[in-house]
Structure formats: C-alpha cells, structure tokens
Amino acid sequence: MQGSAIGSPIGHKCMLVAAKVLALSAVDLLQNPEVLKEARADLDRRLKDRTYTTRIPAGQKAPRSIR
C-alpha cells in the first residue's frame, strides 16, 4: 500500500481486507493444528542459520502519530 493511501477510503478498504485475511488465516490455523505444526517446521527450516536482531534501538518509544 502506498503512503498516499493513508487516511483515504481506498486505504481504509485495503486495511479491512488485510485484517480479514489475517483473521481468517488464524482461524484456519486454530482449526487445523497439523497445518500450524507444518508452518512452524517450515519457519524453523528457513531461519535455521539466521539470528534475529531488532533494528529498533533500545529504549525507542512508539510514535504518537503516523502523520
């Protein structure tokens, strides 16, 4: 999504669709634990040789607004 869509009707619609997709994906995973196990195994395989490090500095506070 482009930054120009923030606060616009099309931006709002896109966010609603994205939220629905994420929510229904979670429902699918909760209803089928085997798929969740497979997804976790796939993630572990992909990240096997990687270490997670955050790019957010320690003590960084969340922004008050996106605008």
C-alpha positions in Angstrom: 0.0 0.0 0.0 1.3 3.5 -0.8 1.8 6.2 1.8 -0.7 8.4 -0.1 -3.5 5.9 0.7 -3.2 6.6 4.5 -6.5 8.1 5.7 -8.2 7.7 2.3 -11.2 5.5 1.6 -9.2 3.1 -0.5 -6.5 2.8 2.2 -9.2 2.0 4.7 -10.7 -0.7 2.5 -7.3 -2.2 1.9 -6.6 -2.4 5.7 -10.0 -4.0 6.3 -9.3 -6.7 3.6 -5.8 -7.3 5.1 -7.3 -7.6 8.6 -9.9 -10.1 7.4 -7.2 -12.2 5.6 -5.1 -12.3 8.7 -8.0 -13.2 11.0 -9.3 -16.0 8.7 -5.7 -17.3 8.4 -5.5 -17.5 12.2 -8.9 -19.3 12.3 -7.6 -21.9 9.7 -4.5 -22.5 11.8 -6.5 -22.9 15.0 -8.9 -25.3 13.4 -6.1 -27.5 12.0 -3.2 -27.9 14.4 -1.4 -30.1 11.9 -1.1 -27.1 9.5 0.2 -25.0 12.3 2.9 -27.6 13.1 3.9 -27.7 9.4 4.1 -23.9 9.2 6.3 -23.8 12.3 8.6 -26.5 10.9 8.8 -24.6 7.6 9.7 -21.4 9.5 12.3 -23.2 11.6 13.8 -24.7 8.5 14.0 -21.3 6.7 15.5 -19.5 9.7 17.9 -22.3 10.7 21.1 -20.3 10.1 19.8 -16.9 11.0 19.7 -14.9 14.2 17.0 -12.3 14.8 18.2 -8.9 15.8 15.9 -5.9 16.0 16.7 -2.7 14.2 14.8 -0.7 16.8 17.1 1.0 19.2 16.8 0.1 22.9 14.5 2.5 24.7 12.8 3.6 21.5 9.2 4.8 22.2 6.4 4.2 19.7 5.5 7.2 17.6 2.4 9.1 18.8 1.0 9.5 15.3 1.8 8.4 11.8 1.1 11.8 10.4 
